[in-house]
Amino acid sequence: MRTGARKVRLTDAAVERLRPREVEYTIWDTRIAGFGVRVRPSGHRSYVWQGVRNGRPARITIGPVALKAIEEARRDCLALMVEERSGDGKADAAVPLFSAFTAGPWKEAFLDHCKPRRRTHLVSDLKRKLLPSFGSLRLDCISSRHVEAWFNAYSQGAPGGANQTLGTLRSIMKFAVASGHISSDPTRGVKRNRRPSLTRFLSRQEITRLYTTLDRMVAERPSCQPQADMIRLLLLTGCRRNEIVRLRWCEVHGATLRLSAAKTGPREVWLSAAAQELIERQPRAGSAWVFPSPRDPARRYGREIGLWYRARKEAGLEDVRLHDLRHTFASHAVMSGVPLPIVAKLLGHSRSSMTLRYAHVHDRDVEAAAERTGVAITRLCA
């Protein structure tokens, strides 16, 4: 390499900033050994690869910067390395291990730019499920058969978790394709597990049973009041669990909640009079949290609402998940005649297709209406 040459992570922006000097120089890429950008005193810039050709050191021009983007040049460089190098194993060294790729290029290009909550989920997927299965493999050694076997095994115990982690793996492998390390995405033919088409929601009788159970539990043990109020708020607002458990006083504005870190981004939640009353009766003990930890008011309440599991058992609702309270709110809104676009707004859905799952609750109303109409017409004809 010429004097003054250095290694950087080459990007289109970094290449654009390169300026001519009095002598020719080359900036080398940190991701692919021997790949770089040569800058001549005239200002002409070109991609180059310095390696071994026919057993002898050689520098080959890949093409001018003006005609190629950096990722296209990387792919051409990798193809050249495979074509030109002999079978001494050096070509394999250009393809990184899955663990190195996710800790380096993918982390810098994708993971570091995610929201904190999303980044936490991705890191968890990597550590718990992906690195143990694929970490020691080169990217080009991960086949569709490997991915499918891993996905099927994971799906046996946690089909939803398998779907989520497959999405993470797909993101990584698509970036590996774009980076020129592999020619095709091995996750492409793997289909996600189907989600149940029917959503569980509580009937009016079940809601009454749940409220009666909560009232009794609080009467027997007053310290349960905050947890009981969280459960009621989930039912009255349709919020997600973390939106209530992590609720701050600064997000409470009279008849609305202005959530700053909801799943789909900042959103506003409208509160009924009953929901407002539940929030207003929470003590303001100098904590930033509406539902602080009972042990340390400076900290928020834990992730799980432990009272829920006892309450649903005593109310005879053991097949109901906490998240089904959100479904219950939406389903009863639809059955009360609230249009689906308004329901979507109430729930903070980013896509209208997510709200369509509640359209099925119209069926029972349509059936009842058909019966009433039939009876009315029959009376007219009698």
Buried (B, 14 or more C-beta within 10 A) or exposed (E): EEEEEEEBEBBEEBBEEBEBEEEBBBBBBEBBBBBBBBBEEEEEBBBBBBBBBEEEEEBBEBEEBEEBEBBBBBBBBBEBBEEBBEEEEBBBEBBBBBBBBBBBBBBEBBBEEEEEEEBEBBBBBBEEBBBEBBBEBBBBBBEBEBBBEBBEEBBEEEBEBBBBBBBBBBBBBBBBBBBBBBEEBBBEEBEBBEEEEEBBBBEEEBBEBBBEBBEEBBEEEEEBBBBBBBBBBBBBBBBBBBBBBBBBEEBBEEEEBEBEBBBEEEBEBEBEEEBBEBBEEBEEEEBEBBBBEEEEBEEBBEEEBEBBEEBBEBBEBEEBEBEBBBBBBBBBBBBEEBEBEEBBBBBBBEEEEBBEBBEEBBEEEEEEEEEEEEEEEEEEEE
